[in-house]
Amino acid sequence: MKINEFNVLPDFPEELRPLEDMAYNLWWCWNHDARELFKTINPDAWEKSKHNPMTVLGSLTRDDYEKLKQDPVFMSRLEEQYRLFQEYMSLPKWFEQKYKEHKDEDMLVAYFSAEYGIHESVKLYSGGLGVLSGDHCKSASDLGIPFVAVGLLYRNGYFHQYLNSDGWQQEYYPYNEFYNMPLERAKTPEGEDVFVDVKIEDRTVRVSVWVMKVGTIRLVLLDSDVEGNSPHDRHVTGQLYGGDTSMRLRQEIILGVAGYRALRAMGEKPSVYHINEGHPSFLTLERIRQYVSEGIDLRTAAEVVRKSTLFTTHTPVPAGFDVFGTDQIQRYLGPLFEDAGFNLNQLMGFGRVNPFDESEGFAMAICGIKLSTYRNGVSKLHGDVSRKMFKNLWPNALTNSVPVGHVTNGIHLPTFISEDFKALYNRYLSENWYYKPYDFSVWENADTIPDAALFSAKQRQREKLIVFARKHLKKQILHRGGTSGELLKADEVLNPDCLTIGFARRFATYKRGYLLFMDEQRLHQILNNADRPVQIIIAGKAHPKDNGGKEIIKKIFHICRKPMFRDKIVFIEDYDIEVARYLAHGVDIWLNTPRRPMEASGTSGMKIAANGGLNLSILDGWWDEGYNGENGWAIGAGEQYDKESYQDHVESMELYDKLESEIIPMFYSRDKADVPREWTKMMKQAIKTCASFFNTSRMVMDYTDKYYARLHKLNRAFRANKYEEAKKFIEWKDTLLSGWDSLSFVDTAVDASEMKMGADVHFTAKVKTDKINSEHISVCALVEYDGESGEFVDPEFVELELDSQEGDLYSFSTKDVIKKAGKMKVAFAALPKHEFLQERFELNQIKWA
């Protein structure tokens, strides 16, 4: 039996047309009053759809239209929200003010990511990476960055979680009805629907292209569930991170290759490409293929791609990267690139550390890194970890000079700050916290918030969290076929006046979800203290194939059911953005226990701090740079252990000690007004130091200043004169590399009238070469104070200037100041220099004196 399905569009009267305009733009998801407007139309549809305006509007009849039109209060609210929406879309923003010339030059950033967590009703995300991508898009809109994002439109998305009666995680997948999502067909410049074709193995896969609006930016989404494709191919964009490695490879071909082709079909011409994690790295190969098809040689094409690309890694260990075998690359990518003259060895070489090592697979991250000018980790510590991890790509570089930087992650404050705290901030910080969250001076006014008002706001949010947790727990009990007695008890779990600890994350084993439960008897004493009780709310999913993570969840589930913990510990199933929001708003303490340095960044703790909560965490990821001793607590001092079981024991004991001796007494130490003054002082410190810096407005500004603007300028210069500048650079590089061994130091000197802090010091060096022009040599004195003798850790590169030339002998010198007393280490080195080189060790060449 064939069932025909048709998408019937609503026919809004003109007066209600603004509802449709706003529903089709996810601006509403970070604007409370807009969400409330949609909720009032049909509260039941709003709740059942996970807060989806499209479902709400789809439930309306013509009679409903008339009722809304005749409701003066509703129409007034609609008019006001639509005015604010139009104002947001049209007002000048940060980028236009700072980079007007780039806007005039048609700068466009294309951001590629495998997942986007924008709102709980749009199921295109699994966890932190997706939420970060969604927040990146929101802040790019807030700041007015010329920006287009590219991802996959999953028919099923990521799995929903529930626990069976034994606590074992079960998974089921949602079905994304595209007509209930704020999607529109992407159009060509001529107004036709966009479809692109991609060759995978011996088949041509047709991909339809959709657009989702997120404020002022667009999210382009790719869908292989197209009539005419085989069932096998239609399922490629089915599940996020589903299937085996072959399915993952095919998904990443769609993301990178079809994603680039979709932008071209839409008439978009990005000047900067941002690859978020390794998944989209085939984008770089497709761009090279396109340039080669236009008559540009392979090496020049690769260099042009490199000079417009940024790669961001979120992974602290090589095992976290997608790696494909030679047979897989030949099978799936070979046919795609054979017409452009790529052979298998060339393809594999892009994804190998050593292009000629046939034992290496094709690593997506290595491909992204090798074909980028800039690369970054997502916290200061992760930048250090990444430089060590990728040192083998630049073996001649000093470890701290490996060309991998960092931009610390953040959160989108309007999305994750509660309405109670927004009201507080509006009153005491002014609305600049919203319009200019990157202005650190705005956050200094957190000290002016009255302690009682601050703690009262937190208490209200904790109450809302408890109501939400009980409601969620009842649904879980019903789903498992629980008894009426269990349902009654669900109304008694947790206490709205009790110190509340939150612990929620992906249950990977390195995150150590078991650490808090290593000594159950001691935990029992902590939670059930009659005078100073404590409670815990837990949430999180394990990957469907991660049985170790599932075992941790099961263990916690059984602990929750023990009589001594039943009222004190609640596990909330199916962790998503909505659950994360309630936890961020309501918990007093956020617990994070990864095994350092396995947490690249993490962002959940940032959301807690922005809502006046305090972090209790291992010094890993963002907390390693966010913790200052006055804005929360650290577990350990950044130690790394060889024996994991010993580390677990030491850090779990410290966790219990911190709770018993510092945290719980501070929370319950109240004055006559029942306000914990020391606690609120720390809350203010967390707001001032964390919300001010760890937000995506600051993050996207950093990306723009450090990478986007520079890449745009570099790309324009590099492609000038029909790629003649690029070709000249290739020739220069060949000349430099072939002549590099001819370069040598003849003499160096360090002269100072006295070796004393503050005194002038002169650095001089003579370099000999008959093959390299002096303008292409950067001669530096590397200076570092203290530290181990004979080694540099993080030296300052003091560049010398050319004084004179006699034949093939060049003299360089400069004057500097001795900055510190004690040991001063100095060495001299020469490095390549060119206007198109953005990093000192980009060419992996250095000559030491």
N, C-alpha and C positions, 0 to 999 in steps of 0.2 A: 504494500500500500504506500503510495506516495502522498505525503502531506505537504501542500504548498503553504509557505509562510510569507507574509507581507508585513512590512514595517509601515504602520499607519501613523502619520505625523499629526500632532495636535494642531488645532486651528485657533490660535489665540486671538481674541479681540485686541484691537490696537492698544487699548488702555492697559492690558496685561502683558504686552509684548516685552517690557523690561524684565519680567520674570524669566522668559526664555533666554534673553541675552545674558543674564547673570548666571542662570543654570548651566549654560554652555561655557562658562569660564570659571575655573577653580579658584578664582579670587575669593569666592564666598567661604572657602574652607579655612581661611585664616582671619575671617571677620565675623565676630560673634553675632552682631545684630542681623547680618544677612542670613546666617544659619537659623536664627530664631524666626525670621520672617518665613522661611520655607517650612520650618517645623509647625508653625501655627496653621498652615494650610491644611495639613492632614497629619496629626501627630502619630497615628498608628502606622501609616505608610513610612513616615520618617524613621521610626524606630525599627520596623521590620527590615528596611532596606539599608541599615547601617548608615543612616543619615544622608540619603541620596536625593538631591532635588529633582533629578530626572524621573525617578520613580514617583515622587510626590506629584509632579506636574502630570505625569502619565495617568494618574488615578483620577484626574478631574473630568467631570462631564460639563456640558454646556450650562446646565443649571448651576454647577459650582462656579463657573466663570461669572455668571450673573450675580451670585451671592457675594463674591469677592469684589466685584465692581461696585456693588451697593454698600459695601462696608467702608465708611469714611476713615476709620482708624487704620484699617489695613492699607487702603490706598495711600494714605499719608505716609505710612512707614515705607511702602514700596517706593514712593516718590523720593524719599530721603535716601534710601539705600542706593537707588539707581543714580542719584546725583553724586553720591560718594564714589560709586563705581566708575562713573564717567570721569570724575575728577582725578581718581587714581590713574586711570588709563592715559590721561592727557597731560598731566602736570610734568614739567621738566624734573629730571632726577639727577642723581650724583654723577653718573657717567657723562651726561650731556654737558654738565658744567665743567668737569675736569678734562674731558677728552673730546672737545667739540671737533677738533680737526680729524680725529679718527672716525667720528660719526659721519662727517662730511666725506670721508674717504671710503665709505661703505664697509667699515669693519663689521665682521660677523663671526661670532664664535659658534662652532658646532660641537656640541657636547654629547658624547656617546656613552651610554651605560646600559647594563643588562636589566636593571630594575629601577623603578621609581616609586617611592612611598610618599604619596602626596596627601592622601586621605584614606581612611578605612574603607570607604565605599568604592574606591578605585583599586582593585586587587591586582596590582602589577609589581608587588614587592615581597621580599621574604623577611628582611630584617634591616640591620644598621646601614648597609651599603645603599639600599633602596631609599631609606628615609633620608640619608645624607643627600642623595641625588635629588630627591624631591625638594629638600630644603635649599639646595643649591639653585634650583630653578626658581623658587619663590624669591630668594634674595636677588638673583639676577634680574627678576622683574622689578623688585622694589628699588633697585639701584639704576634701572634703565639700561642695563648692558644689552647691546645688540646680540641676541643669543637665540639659538635654536637647539633643542635637545632631540636625541634620537634613541629609540628603544624598541622593544618588542611588545606587541599587543597579544598577551597570553589569553587563550580561550579558557583555560582553567586556573591560571595563576599559581600561587603557592598554596600548600595544603592547609586545611583547617585541622586543628588538633582536639582530640578528646582522650580521656583516660578511661580504660575499662575498669571493672571492679577490682582488678589486681594492681591497678596503677600503671599498666603498660600503655605507652602512647599508641594511639590509633590515628590514622590519617584518612581524610577524605578531601576531595578537591572541589572548589566552587566552580560554577559554570558562569562565565562572564557573558551576559546578554548585552551585546554591543549597543542595542537600541536603548538600553537603560544606562548607558555611559555617555558622558559629555563629549561625544566624538563627532567629527565631521570628515567627510572624504577630502583628502588632499587633492589640490587642483594644479594642473599645469598652468603656465602663463596664459594659455588659450582657453582655460576654463574647463578642460576635460579632467575626468577622474584619473588619478595617478595609479598606474600599475607598473611594476618593474619585473623583469625576468632575470633569474639567476640559474646558471648551470651547476647542478650538483650531481656528481657521478655522470651517468649518461642521460640524465633527464633535465629538462628545463622546468624550473619551479617558478610559478607565477606568484607574485607578492602584491597584495593590495596595501595601500598607504592611507593612514588616517592621521588626523590632527586633533590634538587636545590643547585647549588654551589654558595657560597658567599665568594669569595676570597679563602682562604685556608680551610674554614670550610664548612660543609654541613648542609643544612636544609632539614630534613626529613618530608614529607607531606603525610597526610592520606586522602584517598578518598573512600567514601562508595558508590559512583555512579558506581557500578559494576554490570554487567549483572548477573542475578540469584538472586540478592536481590530484595525484594519487592519494589514497588515504594515509599512506606513510608520510608523504610530504605535507599533507594538510595538518598533521599532528606536530610538525616541527615547532610551531609557535603555540603548542598546547600547554605544557607545564613549565614553570620557572624552575630551572635546575633539576628537571626530571630526566629519566632515561639514563642510558650508558654514555660512554665517552663519544661514541659516534653521533648520538643525538646532540650532545653538547657541541660537537664540532659543527654540525649542520646549523644549529641555532646561531653559532657565532659567525658562520658564513652569511646568514641572513642579516644579522645585526650589522656587521662591518661592510659587507659588499653591497647588499640590497639597500642598506641605510644610506650609503654614499650615492648610489644610483637614484634613490628617491629624492634626495636633496637636489641633484642635478635636474631631474625631471620636473621638480617644482620651480626651477629657475633660480634656486638659491646658490650663492657663490661665497661660501665661507672663506675667510682669510686666515682663520685660526681653527685648529682641530684639537679638542681636548678628549683624550681617551681615559675614561674612568675605570681603572683596573684592566686586566688583560683581556677580558671577554671580547671587546670590540676591535682587537688589534689587526684583524684582517682588513680593516678600513685602510690601513697604510699600504697594503699590497694592492688593493683595488685602485687606490689613487695612483700608485706607480704604474699599474697596468694601463690606466686611462692615459697617462702622459706618454707612455711608450706607443700606444695606439695612435697618438697624435704626432708621432715622428721624433720624439725626444729619446735620446739614448738612455739605457737603463740606469747608469750611474748618476747621470744628471737628474733623472726623474726621482731617484731615491733621495738625492740631496735636496731637491725642491720640497718633497714631502717632509723630510726631516726638519727643514727650516720653517715649518708652519705647524708643528705638532708638539703638544705637551702630553706627557704620560704620568698619571697618578697611580701609585701602588698603595694598596691597603693591606698587604700581606706581609707578615714578619718572618715567614719561613718559606724556602723554595718549594716545600711540599704542598703549599697552598696554591700553586700555579697550575693552570690547565696545561698539560703536556700531551702532545699527540705523536704517535709513531710515524715512521717514514711511510709505511704502507697506507696509513690513514690519509696522510697528506697527499700522497700520489693518487689515491682513489677519489678523494673528495675535492681537492684543489687542483690537481693536475689538469683535468679537462677545462677548468675555469680559466686557467692562465696559459694554456698551450698556444693559443692564437697570438698571444703577445710575445712569444719567444722565450718565456721562462722555462728553464729546465728544472728537474726535481732538485738537483743540488743547490741551485740558486734559491729556490723556495725554502728548502730546509735551512740554508745558511742564515736566512733572516731570523730564524727562531732558535739558533744555537749560540751558545757562548763562543765556541770554536766552530766556525762554519765548516771546517774540514773533518771534524770528529764524527764519524758515522755512527758512533754509539749513542750520541745525543739525540733526543727527540726534539720536536718543535714546541718550544715553550712560548705561550702567548705573551707572557710578560716580557720575555727577552726580545721578542719581535717589536713590541711597543716601545721598549727602552731604546733599542738600537736605531729605530726609525723616528726618534724624537730629538729635539734640541734641548728641551727642558724635561726634567723628571722630578717628581717630588713624593715624599712620604707625607703622612697625615698627622704627625705630631713631631715635636722636636726630637723626642727619644726615638720615634720610628724613623726619622731621617737618619739618625746615627746607625740604627740597626740596618737600614736599607743600604747605606754606604758600605758597610761591612759585607752585606749579603751580595752586593753587585761589584765588589772590588775586583773580581776576576775578569770583568769586562774592561777594566782600566788598570791592569797590573802595575803600570809605572806610576800611578798616582799615589800620593799620600792618602791614607784612608779617609781622613776628614776633608780631603779635597776631591774625592770621587764626585763627579758631577751629578749628584742627586740632592736636591734641596728638601725643604719641607714647608707645607702650609698646614697649620694646625686646624683640625675640623672645628665646626661650630654647630649651633642649632638655629632654626628660624624662630626667633623669640615670639612673634605674634601668634604662631601656631601652638606653642607649648606653654606659654604663660597663662595661668588661670585668670578668670575675669576678676576675682577678688584682688589679685596682685596687680592686674592692669589698672584697676581703680586706684590702688595705693600709689603706684608709680605715676599715674597721671597727676595725682594731687601733690605729691612731694618731689617728684623728679621732673615734672612737666612732660608734655607729650613728646618731647624730643627723644625720650627713651625709645619711642616707636619710630619716629621719623629719622632719627640719627643715632641708632644704637651703637654705632662705631665711635661716637664721641665719648671718650672715657670720662671727661669732666662731668657729663650729665649724671653718671652713676655715683659720683662722689656724694650727691645729695641723699643717698640711701641712709646716711647717718641722721638725717632730719626726720625720718619716719619714727613716730612714737613707738616705743617698745610694745605697749599694750595693743596698739592698732596692728602692728606686725604680727604678733603672736595670735591675736584674735583671728586675723585673716587665715593664718595657717590652721587654726583649729576648725574653722568653717570648711576648709578644703579637706581636712582629715575626715570630718563627718561625712562629706560627700563621697569620699573614697570608701568609707565603711559601708554606706548604703549601696554603692555600686558593687562592692565585693560580695555582700550578702545576696544581692539580686543575682549575680553571676553564679554564686555557689548553689543557689536553688535550681537554676537551669541545669547545672552539672549533675546534681543529685537526680533530677527528673530524667535526664538523658541516660543515666546509668540504671534507672529503675529503682531508685532509692525509696525508702519507707517514708510515711507521713511523719514519723518521729524525727527522722533526719532533717526533713524540711522545717519542722518546728525549731530544731536546734540551730538551723542555719540563721535564724533571726537573732540568735544570742551570741554568735561568734564575734569576736573583736570588740573593742571598746573605743568609742570616739575620743576619749580623754587620755588614752594610753600612748606612750612612746611607740611609734610605728616604724619598723624597718622594712624597706623594700629591697627585693632582690629579683631582678628579671633580666633575662638575656637568652641568647642561644645556648643550649646546654651542650656545648662542646666540652670535652674533658679538661682542656687546658684552662677553662674558666672556673673550674673547681667549685661547682655548685654544692658539693658535699662538705666544704670546709667548715661551715657554720654548725654542722651536725656531727662533728667528729667525737664530741663528748656530750652525749645526750643528757646525762645526769646534770652536768654543769649548766647546759642550756636550759634544762627544766628549772633549776634554781634561779636563773636569770629571768626567765619569762614569768614565772609564777611567784615572784616576790610580792607579798600582799601590799606593801607600802609603795613599791616602785615597779609596777608591772610593765612588761614589754611584749609586743606582738610583732608578727612577721607576715608579710604578704609576698608571695612568690609567684612568678609566671615565667614562661619560656618554653620554647620548642627544641627538640633534638632533630637533626636531619634524619629523614626516613631510614637512611642506611647506617646511622650512627647508633649501634646497639649500646655502646658505652655511655653515651649521653642519655639514652632511654633508661638504662639501669639507674642512673643518678636520679632521674625524675621518679622512677618507681620507688626508690628508697625514701625520697622525700614524701611521696604520697602516703606511704605506710607510717612514717613518723607523724604526719599530720593527723592520722586517725587514732593515734594513741591517746588514751584519756587525758594524760597530763598536757597534751599539746592541742587537743581538739578545738578549744576555743581561742587558741593563741596563734596558730599557724594556718594560713589559708593558701591553697594553690589555685590560682586563677588559670583556667584552661584557655587555649587559643589566643595567645599573646599577639596583639596587633596594635595599631596606632592608637585606637581608642583606649585600650587598657593602659598603654604607655602614658597617655595623657593623664588619666586618673591617678596613676602612681606618681607621676612627676609632680602633680598638683598637691597630693595629700601626704606623702610619706615624710617623716622627719629626718630619717637617715637612709642614705642609699649605700648599700653594701656591694662592693666589687672586689672579687678575689682571683683575678687571673694569675697565671704563672708568668712573672716577668721574664723576658720582655715580649710576651706573646700577644698583648693587646696593642694593636697598631695605634688606635686612638680611643674608640668608644665615645659615645655622645650622650648616653642616658644620664650620666651624672651631671652633665651640663644643664639638662632640663630640670633636674632636681634643684640645683643651686639657683637657677633663675626664679624658682618658686619658693625661695627661702629655706630649702632643705639643705642638709649637710652631708658631705660625702665621707664615708669610711672605706678607704680603698688601699689596695696595693699601689705602690708608686710606679705605675705603668701607664702607657698611653698618655692621654691628655692630663691626667692627674699628676704625673711626674713634673709637669711645668705649672699646673694650676695650684697645687698645694703650697701654702706659705706658712703653715703652722698656726694660723689664726682663723682659717676659713673651713675647717673640717679636720679630719684625722687621717693619718697614714698608718698602714700596717707594714712594719719593717722600715728599712732605710734604703731600699733599692738593692738589697742583696740578691745575688743569684747563686743557687745551690746546685751541687752535682747530684745529690741524692734527693729525689723528689719526695719520698716518704718522710724524710727528716724535715724538709722544707714545709710540708703540709702540717706536720706536728707543731713546729715552732710558730708558724704564722697563725694557726688556729688557736693556740694558747694565747698569743698576743691579742687576737681578736676578742677572746673572752675577757682578757684583762682590761682592754680598752673600754669595753662595754661596762664592766663592773666598777672600775675605779675612776673613770673620767666621764663617759658619755651619759650614763643613766643618772648619776648624782647631779650633773649639771642641768639636765632636763627637769628634774624634780626639785631643784633648789629654787623655791619661789619666794617672792616678797609678799607683803600684806595684800597687794593687789593681785596676787596669784600669777605674777609674771616672772619667768626665769630670766633675769637680767643678763647673766653671762651668756646664756643660750642665744638670746636675741642679738647680743653684740656680735656673736659669731655668725648669725644669720645675715646680718648687714655686711659683714666682711665677705661672705660668700657671694652676695648679690653684687657688691662693688668689684670684686676681683674676677669673678667667673662670668656673670652675665655681661659685663662690659667688654670682655675679650672673646669669650668662647661662643660667638654667635656667627651665623653665616653671612651677615652683612660685612663684618670685618674680614671673614674668610674670603668671600668673593671679591672684595676690594683688594686683598692681598694677591689673589690669582690675577686680577686685572693689572695691578701695578707691576708685579714681578714677572708675569708671563704673557698674558693676553696682549697687552699694549705693545710689548717688545716683539712678540712674534708677528703681530700685524705689521709693524714697521719693518722687521727683518724680511718678511715674506714679500712685501712690496719692493724692497730694494733688490732682493735676490732674483726676482722674476723680471726685473727691468730689462728693457731692450730685447724683448722676445727671448728671454732666458740667457742672453749673452753673459750677464753678470754671473749666473750660475755656472755656465761653462768655463768662464775665466777662473772661478773659484776652484773648480775641479782641476784645472791645469795647474793652478798655484799649489794646490795640495799635493799633487803628484811631484811637482818640482821640489817642494819643501821636504817631503818624506824621502825622496831619493837622495837629497843632499844633506839630510840631518846628521848623518854620521861624520860629515866633514867638519862639523862645528866642534870647537874645543875651547876651554878656558886657558888663557896664557898666564893670567895673574889676577889675584883678588886681594883686597885689603880692607881692614876695618880700623879706622883711625879716630881717636878722640883725645882731646887734651887731657882729660881725666875720665876714668870709668866711674861715673857718678850719676845717680838718678837725676834727670833733668838736663844733663850735659848734651851738647851736640855730638853726633857721631856721623862720620863720613864713610859711605860704602863706595868702593870703586872696583871695577872689574874690566879686564881686557879679554875680548872674545875674538877668535880667529875662525873665519869661514870664507871660502871662495865661491860658494854656491847659493848662499841665502842672503838676501838684502837685509840690511839692519832694521828696516821698518817692519820686518816680519819676525823679529826676534824680541821677546820680552825677557830682559835680564832682571832678575830679582834677587834681593837679599831676603832670605827666610829668617825671621827673628822670632824667638820664643824665650820666655823667661821661666826659670825653675824647671821642674820636671826631671825625668830620667836622662842622664847624660847619654849623648850619642844618638838620641832619638827625637823626632818631632812628633807631637800629637796634633796640635792645631796652631801652626805658626802663622804669623802675619807675613804676607807677601809685600815687600817694599820694592816697588819697581824703580829701576835706575833709568836715567835718561842718557841718550847718546851725546857724548862730548865731542868726539872727533873720529876721523877715519883715515887710516894710512894703508892704502892697498886693501888687503883682506883682513886687516886688524882693526877692530872697533873698540873704542874706549867708552865705558859707561860709568856714571856716578850719580849720587844723590846724597842729600843731607837729611838726617832724621834726628830724633830725640830719644835718649835712653829713658824708657818709661818706668822702669822698676828696679829696685835694688835687688841684689842677690845674683844668681846665675843667669847670664844672658848667652843663649846659644844662637849662632849665626852660621848659615851656609848660603852658598850662591848657586843659582840654577838658571838655565835658559829654557824658555818655552815658546812654542809657536805663537804668532800674533797676527791677527787679521780682523778686519771689521766685521766679518761674518762669523767669527768664532765667538760664542757666547760664554764658554766655560774654559778655564785654564787648561784642563786636561782632556778637552774634547777629542783631541787627536791622539791621546795616550802617549805623548812624547815629552820627555824632559831630559836635559843634559846637566849633570851636576859638575860643579867645580871640584 
